């Protein structure tokens, strides 16, 4: 039906960082002293990734698709929406527009900028 005003996205965010973090915690429990600092750092990084909001993950996904397509302009431009839809052919126009706006609102990728 037309005009229902549906604005939610049909995008599923999958997370397995908590499973990875649990595996690292188990490894840390049995680790010899020389391996502990590296495993502790890995646990902290994975826990930070697990705590990221879904919107951040969607924004990162958009930026990754745009970068893979060779697009370097603003994430919420018409050209970005076109590049995003070409990179993800099943994405509707509405979803591409909403995702590109969300990515632009989130600014640069915080994980990528921390290296």
N, C-alpha and C positions, 0 to 999 in steps of 0.2 A: 504494500500500500504506500502511496506517495505521501510525503509531508509528515511522517511520523517523528521526524526530528532526531533520529537515532544518530548519536555521535560517538558511541563507544567503538573501540578498535577490536578487530578480531585478530589480535596478536597474542600469542602465547609465549610467555617468558619461562624458559626452562632453567632450573638452577641445580647444579650438582656440586657446588662448592662446599656445602655442608658435609657431603659424603667424603670429599677429598680431605677436608679439614679433620674429620674423624680418623681417617687413615693416617694422616700425619701425626695426630695426637697419639695414636697407638704406637707408631714408629718412635716417637719422642720418648714414650714411657720406657721403651726397651733400648734406647740408644746409648752407646758409649759416650763418655764426656766430650770427646773431640767432635762428635757429630751433632751434639745438642744445639750449639749456636745456630747452625744452618737450618736445622729442623724448626727451632723456635721462630726464626725469621719467616720460614715458609708457612708455618701455622698462622702467624700474624697477617701475612699477605692474603692468605686464603680466607681468613675470617673477615678481613676488610672487604674482599670481593663479595663474600656471602651477605654482607650487610648493605650492599648497594641497593638502592630502591629500583623497582622495575622500570621506572621512567629513565633512569640512568642507563640501564641495560638496553632499552629500546633506542635511546639516543646514540649509544655506542654502535649498535647494529646499523643504524642509518648511516653514521659517519663511515663505518667500514665499507658498506655497500657503495657509498658515493666515492670513496677513495679508490676502491677496486675498479670503478667505472671511469676513473681519471678526472672526476669532477672536483674542483677545488674552491668553488665559490660559496656563497651563503647557503646554509642548509635549507632555508625556507623559501628559496627562489623557485620560479617556474621551471628553470633549467634543472634544479636539484630534484624536483618532483618527477620530471621526465626521466632523469638519470636513474632515480630510485625505482621507478616502475619498470625501466628496461633491465635493471639489475635483479629485480624480483618480479617477474612477469605476472604472478598471480595476485599481486597487490592491487587493490582497488584504488581508484583516483582519490576517494575520500580518505582512505587509510594512509596513502602516500602523503597527502597534504597534512593530515594531522601528525603523522610521524615526523615529517620534515619540520613542522612548526615546533614540535616538542624538542627535537634535536637542537634547533636554533636557540630555543629558550634555555637549554642546559649548557650552552657555551662549549668550550673545548673539553675534550675527554680528560677527566681528572687522572685516570690511570695512565693514559699515554703520556701526559705531560709530566708525570712523576718518574717515568722511565723505569 
